[in-house]
Amino acid sequence: MSIRRSAERLWLSAAQASGILEIEASKKAVAALETALEAATNRRAAALASHDEVVSQHASTQQQLTSLMQRRESWDSVDVTRFTELTAKEHALKGGISAALHERSEAEVEAERAQRSYLRAMQDKYAAEILLGEKNKLLSTGVWLALLACNTTIFVGTQAGRGSPRPERASGGPRPSPSFFSGPAPAERGAPR
């Protein structure tokens, strides 16, 4: 159990130092803001549709009133009742247009605010991912340099541990022929004729 806690603490400290926790938090923030943006966009679309519907109803009511007013000389009791209903409806729709326009404006502002927040969160996430990539490059380069230093140290140590050259070479004796050369040494072949 304590090994597990130690491993979790080690992972958390490594994740925090590397920036992985920041990226995970950014991903969650982006997901939440994306949901909020979608809701705001849907609200804006509904407000726009509502406003368009009220404006359309108002235009239709005005058209019907205009048609009634053109034949005002021949009205009967049904036309008078219809005129009264259409006039009341037109006044109600004028208030509805104002309310729908106000709702539409608020929905537009909310959608723009949600979009800005979402884009800002995406930029923060992108910056954190770039920073993590740069940290990984530095870490990789550091590990590579450390391994190169270890390899160089081992190589130099083994070369120094080999000691002095072979005695026959130091004394000026014959030089061994390379392994790929299978014939007599160049001095033994003779001079060109």
CYANA upper distance limits for C-alpha pairs under 8 A (distance plus 0.5 A):
  1 MET  CA      5 ARG  CA      6.91
  2 SER  CA      6 SER  CA      6.52
  3 ILE  CA      7 ALA  CA      6.52
  4 ARG  CA      8 GLU  CA      6.60
  5 ARG  CA      9 ARG  CA      6.55
  6 SER  CA     10 LEU  CA      6.50
  7 ALA  CA     11 TRP  CA      6.53
  8 GLU  CA     12 LEU  CA      6.55
  9 ARG  CA     13 SER  CA      6.60
 10 LEU  CA     14 ALA  CA      6.59
 11 TRP  CA     15 ALA  CA      6.37
 12 LEU  CA     16 GLN  CA      6.42
 13 SER  CA     17 ALA  CA      6.50
 14 ALA  CA     18 SER  CA      6.48
 15 ALA  CA     19 GLY  CA      6.46
 15 ALA  CA     20 ILE  CA      5.42
 15 ALA  CA     21 LEU  CA      6.15
 16 GLN  CA     20 ILE  CA      6.71
 16 GLN  CA     21 LEU  CA      5.93
 16 GLN  CA     22 GLU  CA      7.79
 18 SER  CA    132 LEU  CA      6.80
 18 SER  CA    135 LYS  CA      7.35
 19 GLY  CA     23 ILE  CA      6.88
 19 GLY  CA    128 ALA  CA      7.51
 19 GLY  CA    131 LEU  CA      8.16
 19 GLY  CA    132 LEU  CA      6.37
 20 ILE  CA     24 GLU  CA      6.70
 20 ILE  CA    132 LEU  CA      7.77
 21 LEU  CA     25 ALA  CA      6.64
 22 GLU  CA     26 SER  CA      6.56
 22 GLU  CA    128 ALA  CA      7.41
 23 ILE  CA     27 LYS  CA      6.61
 23 ILE  CA    125 LYS  CA      6.56
 23 ILE  CA    128 ALA  CA      6.42
 23 ILE  CA    129 GLU  CA      7.06
 24 GLU  CA     28 LYS  CA      6.87
 25 ALA  CA     29 ALA  CA      6.69
 26 SER  CA     30 VAL  CA      6.52
 26 SER  CA    121 ALA  CA      7.31
 26 SER  CA    122 MET  CA      8.34
 26 SER  CA    124 ASP  CA      7.55
 26 SER  CA    125 LYS  CA      5.68
 27 LYS  CA     31 ALA  CA      6.66
 27 LYS  CA    125 LYS  CA      7.28
 28 LYS  CA     32 ALA  CA      6.72
 29 ALA  CA     33 LEU  CA      6.56
 29 ALA  CA    121 ALA  CA      7.32
 30 VAL  CA     34 GLU  CA      6.38
 30 VAL  CA    118 TYR  CA      6.83
 30 VAL  CA    121 ALA  CA      6.17
 30 VAL  CA    122 MET  CA      6.80
 30 VAL  CA    125 LYS  CA      8.41
 31 ALA  CA     35 THR  CA      6.83
 32 ALA  CA     36 ALA  CA      6.81
 33 LEU  CA     37 LEU  CA      6.43
 33 LEU  CA    114 ALA  CA      7.52
 33 LEU  CA    117 SER  CA      7.47
 33 LEU  CA    118 TYR  CA      5.82
 33 LEU  CA    121 ALA  CA      8.34
 34 GLU  CA     38 GLU  CA      6.63
 34 GLU  CA    118 TYR  CA      6.73
 35 THR  CA     39 ALA  CA      6.75
 36 ALA  CA     40 ALA  CA      6.61
 36 ALA  CA    114 ALA  CA      7.05
 37 LEU  CA     41 THR  CA      6.51
 37 LEU  CA    111 ALA  CA      6.92
 37 LEU  CA    114 ALA  CA      5.51
 37 LEU  CA    115 GLN  CA      6.45
 37 LEU  CA    118 TYR  CA      7.63
 38 GLU  CA     42 ASN  CA      6.64
 39 ALA  CA     43 ARG  CA      6.65
 40 ALA  CA     44 ARG  CA      6.58
 40 ALA  CA    107 ALA  CA      7.26
 40 ALA  CA    110 GLU  CA      6.70
 40 ALA  CA    111 ALA  CA      5.29
 40 ALA  CA    114 ALA  CA      7.43
 41 THR  CA     45 ALA  CA      6.66
 41 THR  CA    107 ALA  CA      8.42
 41 THR  CA    111 ALA  CA      6.11
 42 ASN  CA     46 ALA  CA      6.63
 43 ARG  CA     47 ALA  CA      6.53
 43 ARG  CA    107 ALA  CA      6.62
 44 ARG  CA     48 LEU  CA      6.54
 44 ARG  CA    104 ARG  CA      6.87
 44 ARG  CA    107 ALA  CA      5.20
 44 ARG  CA    108 GLU  CA      6.32
 44 ARG  CA    111 ALA  CA      7.30
 45 ALA  CA     49 ALA  CA      6.62
 46 ALA  CA     50 SER  CA      6.51
 47 ALA  CA     51 HIS  CA      6.52
 47 ALA  CA    100 ALA  CA      7.25
 47 ALA  CA    103 GLU  CA      6.63
 47 ALA  CA    104 ARG  CA      5.35
 47 ALA  CA    107 ALA  CA      7.34
 48 LEU  CA     52 ASP  CA      6.59
 48 LEU  CA    104 ARG  CA      6.33
 49 ALA  CA     53 GLU  CA      6.56
 50 SER  CA     54 VAL  CA      6.72
 50 SER  CA    100 ALA  CA      7.01
 51 HIS  CA     55 VAL  CA      6.63
 51 HIS  CA     97 ILE  CA      7.02
 51 HIS  CA    100 ALA  CA      5.40
 51 HIS  CA    101 LEU  CA      6.67
 51 HIS  CA    104 ARG  CA      7.57
 52 ASP  CA     56 SER  CA      6.51
 53 GLU  CA     57 GLN  CA      6.64
 54 VAL  CA     58 HIS  CA      6.56
 54 VAL  CA     93 LEU  CA      7.12
 54 VAL  CA     96 GLY  CA      7.14
 54 VAL  CA     97 ILE  CA      6.45
 54 VAL  CA    100 ALA  CA      8.02
 55 VAL  CA     59 ALA  CA      6.63
 55 VAL  CA     93 LEU  CA      8.44
 55 VAL  CA     97 ILE  CA      6.90
 56 SER  CA     60 SER  CA      6.66
 57 GLN  CA     61 THR  CA      6.56
 57 GLN  CA     93 LEU  CA      8.05
 58 HIS  CA     62 GLN  CA      6.63
 58 HIS  CA     90 GLU  CA      6.68
 58 HIS  CA     93 LEU  CA      6.33
 58 HIS  CA     94 LYS  CA      7.80
 59 ALA  CA     63 GLN  CA      6.60
 60 SER  CA     64 GLN  CA      6.75
 61 THR  CA     65 LEU  CA      6.66
 61 THR  CA     86 LEU  CA      6.84
 61 THR  CA     89 LYS  CA      7.95
 61 THR  CA     90 GLU  CA      6.75
 62 GLN  CA     66 THR  CA      6.54
 62 GLN  CA     90 GLU  CA      7.55
 63 GLN  CA     67 SER  CA      6.69
 64 GLN  CA     68 LEU  CA      6.70
 64 GLN  CA     86 LEU  CA      8.22
 65 LEU  CA     69 MET  CA      6.54
 65 LEU  CA     83 PHE  CA      7.25
 65 LEU  CA     86 LEU  CA      7.11
 65 LEU  CA     87 THR  CA      8.01
 66 THR  CA     70 GLN  CA      6.75
 67 SER  CA     71 ARG  CA      7.44
 68 LEU  CA     72 ARG  CA      6.68
 68 LEU  CA     79 ASP  CA      7.95
 68 LEU  CA     83 PHE  CA      7.65
 71 ARG  CA     75 TRP  CA      7.43
 75 TRP  CA     79 ASP  CA      5.93
 75 TRP  CA     80 VAL  CA      7.19
 76 ASP  CA     80 VAL  CA      6.95
 77 SER  CA     81 THR  CA      6.75
 78 VAL  CA     82 ARG  CA      6.54
 79 ASP  CA     83 PHE  CA      6.44
 80 VAL  CA     84 THR  CA      6.73
 81 THR  CA     85 GLU  CA      6.73
 82 ARG  CA     86 LEU  CA      6.53
 83 PHE  CA     87 THR  CA      6.51
 84 THR  CA     88 ALA  CA      6.77
 85 GLU  CA     89 LYS  CA      6.57
 86 LEU  CA     90 GLU  CA      6.47
 87 THR  CA     91 HIS  CA      6.85
 88 ALA  CA     92 ALA  CA      6.75
 89 LYS  CA     93 LEU  CA      6.51
 90 GLU  CA     94 LYS  CA      6.70
 91 HIS  CA     95 GLY  CA      7.18
 92 ALA  CA     96 GLY  CA      6.71
 93 LEU  CA     97 ILE  CA      6.43
 94 LYS  CA     98 SER  CA      6.98
 95 GLY  CA     99 ALA  CA      6.77
 96 GLY  CA    100 ALA  CA      6.40
 97 ILE  CA    101 LEU  CA      6.39
 98 SER  CA    102 HIS  CA      6.61
 99 ALA  CA    103 GLU  CA      6.66
100 ALA  CA    104 ARG  CA      6.47
101 LEU  CA    105 SER  CA      6.63
102 HIS  CA    106 GLU  CA      6.75
103 GLU  CA    107 ALA  CA      6.54
104 ARG  CA    108 GLU  CA      6.61
105 SER  CA    109 VAL  CA      6.77
106 GLU  CA    110 GLU  CA      6.61
107 ALA  CA    111 ALA  CA      6.50
108 GLU  CA    112 GLU  CA      6.65
109 VAL  CA    113 ARG  CA      6.61
110 GLU  CA    114 ALA  CA      6.56
111 ALA  CA    115 GLN  CA      6.56
112 GLU  CA    116 ARG  CA      6.70
113 ARG  CA    117 SER  CA      6.70
114 ALA  CA    118 TYR  CA      6.55
115 GLN  CA    119 LEU  CA      6.61
116 ARG  CA    120 ARG  CA      6.56
117 SER  CA    121 ALA  CA      6.65
118 TYR  CA    122 MET  CA      6.68
119 LEU  CA    123 GLN  CA      6.67
120 ARG  CA    124 ASP  CA      6.70
121 ALA  CA    125 LYS  CA      6.61
122 MET  CA    126 TYR  CA      6.57
123 GLN  CA    127 ALA  CA      6.56
124 ASP  CA    128 ALA  CA      6.65
125 LYS  CA    129 GLU  CA      6.67
126 TYR  CA    130 ILE  CA      6.68
127 ALA  CA    131 LEU  CA      6.62
128 ALA  CA    132 LEU  CA      6.63
129 GLU  CA    133 GLY  CA      6.68
130 ILE  CA    134 GLU  CA      6.71
131 LEU  CA    135 LYS  CA      6.65
132 LEU  CA    136 ASN  CA      6.61
133 GLY  CA    137 LYS  CA      6.70
134 GLU  CA    138 LEU  CA      6.73
135 LYS  CA    139 LEU  CA      6.55
136 ASN  CA    140 SER  CA      6.43
137 LYS  CA    141 THR  CA      6.53
138 LEU  CA    142 GLY  CA      6.50
139 LEU  CA    143 VAL  CA      6.59
140 SER  CA    144 TRP  CA      6.55
141 THR  CA    145 LEU  CA      6.60
142 GLY  CA    146 ALA  CA      6.62
143 VAL  CA    147 LEU  CA      6.60
144 TRP  CA    148 LEU  CA      6.56
145 LEU  CA    149 ALA  CA      6.58
146 ALA  CA    150 CYS  CA      6.70
147 LEU  CA    151 ASN  CA      6.55
148 LEU  CA    152 THR  CA      6.51
149 ALA  CA    153 THR  CA      6.53
150 CYS  CA    154 ILE  CA      6.63
151 ASN  CA    155 PHE  CA      6.55
152 THR  CA    156 VAL  CA      6.53
153 THR  CA    157 GLY  CA      6.41
154 ILE  CA    158 THR  CA      6.59
155 PHE  CA    159 GLN  CA      6.68
156 VAL  CA    160 ALA  CA      6.57
157 GLY  CA    161 GLY  CA      6.55
158 THR  CA    162 ARG  CA      6.88
159 GLN  CA    163 GLY  CA      8.22
165 PRO  CA    169 ARG  CA      7.53
165 PRO  CA    170 ALA  CA      7.13
166 ARG  CA    170 ALA  CA      6.91
167 PRO  CA    171 SER  CA      6.62
168 GLU  CA    172 GLY  CA      6.81
168 GLU  CA    173 GLY  CA      5.50
168 GLU  CA    174 PRO  CA      7.76
169 ARG  CA    173 GLY  CA      6.02
169 ARG  CA    174 PRO  CA      7.67
169 ARG  CA    175 ARG  CA      7.22
177 SER  CA    181 PHE  CA      7.14
177 SER  CA    185 ALA  CA      7.32
184 PRO  CA    188 GLU  CA      6.57
184 PRO  CA    189 ARG  CA      6.80
185 ALA  CA    189 ARG  CA      7.12
186 PRO  CA    190 GLY  CA      7.94
